[in-house]
Amino acid sequence: MRSRASDASICLWICSADSPCSPSLSAAWLDAIDLAHRRAAHSLKSTAATFGAARLSAIAKELESLGRSGDVG
């Protein structure tokens, strides 16, 4: 079983300038990573709100908004 660290390294390599992969594959990887981050922020926002953690929910909402606008980097 691969570790998450090795998965992250593979993703970074695919998206790097040294990768022989096509630009469209690199773009697809980056889009998938962005989507995963937005989903995680959305889930955290909802869960935090359910448990009454309003400040955490607000922070997660901001992260989700940044992810949608593409302004995370």
Sequence and secondary structure as in RCSB ss.txt:
>XXXX:A:sequence
MRSRASDASICLWICSADSPCSPSLSAAWLDAIDLAHRRAAHSLKSTAATFGAARLSAIAKELESLGRSGDVG
>XXXX:A:secstr
   HHHHHHHHHHHTSTT  S HHHHHHHHHHHHHHHHHHHHHHHHHHHHTT HHHHHHHHHHHHHHHHT   
